[in-house]
Amino acid sequence: MNSTGPELVRPRAPERPAASPRTIPARPPWRRWLPPLGEAALSCGAALGFTYWSLTVPDDPTNRVGQVSGLAELQLRLLLIALPVLGVVLVTAFHGSRTVFRGVVRAAGALVAGLGTGFLAGGIVFALSGTPWPLAGQGDDNGRLEDWAETILHTGHMPNIYPPLLPHLTAFVAGHFTGGEPAFALKQLLIAFVALTGPAAYLSWRMFLRPLPALAIGMLTALPVGLPYKPYSTFTLIIVVPLLAKTLQLMRRAPRLPLRDSVLGGAVVGLGLGLTFLLYAGWHVWSAPGFALVVAAFLPWRAGKDALLRALAVLGSVGLAFAAVAGRYALLLLSAIGTKDRWCSPMVTVDPAFIAMSPYPYRASSAMGGWPPPGEFGGVGWFSVLLVLGIAVALSLGLHRSPVVTALACFLSAWCVRFWISSAMERDQAVQLYVRTYHQLLYTGLVLLGWAVILTGRWAGRMMRQLPGGEPSVISRRVPALGVLLAAVLLGGMAASATADSYLPMDPAKYGWLSGQAWIAQQIRKPDGQCPKYAQGGHCTPPRPYQTSYDPPAPDTGNLRTCDYPWHRGGQ
């Protein structure tokens, strides 16, 4: 039966109003800076806090038994801090969420980076117990820095082409915190530089790496190249190479990033390069030839006019920021380019291809022909062999990465400059500070070795995941973090203790120059007329007056000075 009436339609329920989309509040831009700032605060706080705690080590630093007890005390304190941190990492590895575990590892990496060089600074604090004077007292480079700072306090300027930041900083601290005593201010600043070297290395490599790889490279480099008697130089080196790598990275990414962000990033990097140039300029100079070639090679010449202009804009912002901070001093340095350096330090008479270690920490090296030590592989030690293999692997696996390319360029640049200057040394009777390229070569070589390990580990991980059942569990991915942190604590403590031990005060007439630096500081009378607590036999010498007027330089004889050292080959 067909219905001829109208079609029956089921009445519809009234429609609900459409739900408004949930509004997620925008994250304030400043909040993304909180985690990095927290890492920096934790790492620097750990370094400076451990250093300050070292003031309470009660042992005698001039007695060998007391020295051993003091170093053991510092190791115990390191473990008292590190073991609970490792325990927290272990618990969160098994029971924590992904976010919690990552946060704990991030904090632990920053903390351990600070503790490593905090231990070393604590060892220097222990070596200088009872005396307000810095290493070497009023002698060597420190004595000249003190005189320049005193001159700045009286005249506002320094009569030298030395990088001006540290003398001015010393004068400021002396004028506001140490009663006008530049030597006492310099002691505090040098110890602070030693302590902050680890955080500086870690935070610099955090621009490119996650916490644990950044910790590995930071600890691998900060302690071996550390110079407690001149820490501002290696502090600068540890920052300069990552800043140059960041310059290259920003330049390469400029065609794909907003121009404003690229230029602003370049300006910040240029500011950092300028400040480090005012602190110590040698690394910039020795790295410049190699880095210039790398920049020219990676400029986007074939990517179009817009891409090239964006890359050049980054380089321009770096250069303008650098010039704004350090341009005046750079011009002053260029005006003195013909100055001859005729000082022949112990390193001048060492085989120029030997960069594995310095003779200064080794008291036995003062024996006739005792340096460098014989190597196992064609006269080369296995450490050097490992370093070269690391450079080769890093080059093979990471040539497309800006940090690897930059470190390699800085290494090769310093290597070539080293031989270019030393090959003309006999003819020109000039050293031109070439021996200081040793630290740049060791640092960049260790950086490349660290990158080789990281890149090899990543390659091996990819290969393992391609195997059947090769995907690791969550726990097996987390536990290696505990191993890296434990290794960093143990190796950092060992290296810091060994370096600090070489600076503990001993009579320089018997045990060499390095351990004599703290010994000298222990023998200078304090401002109250009393001798330092550990002065030999309770006797000390009065401090010399600061030098604020300078005689004309002595006539240049045209010959190297003080080149006859015990380990000069053949004793000649």
Buried (B, 14 or more C-beta within 10 A) or exposed (E): EEEEEEEEEEEEEEEEEEEEEEEEEEEEEEEEEEEBEBBBEBBBBBBBBBBBBBEEBEBBBBBEEBBEBBBEBBBEBBBEBBEEBBEBBBEBBEEBEEEEBBBBBBBBBBBBBBBBBBBBBBBBBBBBBBBBBBBBBBBBEBBBBBBBBBBBBEEEEBEBEBBBBBBBBBBBBBBEEBEBBBBBBBBBBBBBBBBBBBBBBBBBBBBBBBBBBBBBBBBBBBBBBBBBBBBBBBBBBBBBBBBBBBBBBBBBBBBEBEBEEBBBBBBBBBBBBBBBBBBBBBBBBBBBBBBEEBBEEBBBEEEEEEBBBBBBBBBBBBBBBBBEBBBEBBEEBEEEEEEEEBBBBBBBBBEBBBBBBBBBBBBEBBEEEBBBEEBEEEEBBEBBBBBBEBBEBBBEBBEEBBBBBBBBBBBBBBBBBBEEBBEEBEEBBBBBBBBBBBBBBBBBBBBBBBBBBBBBEEEEEEEEEEEEEEEBEEEEEBBEBBEBBBBBBBBBBEBBBBBBBBBBBBEBEEBBBBBBBBBBBBBBBBEEEEBBBBBBEEEBEEBEEBBBEEEEEEEEEEEBEEBEBBBBEEEE
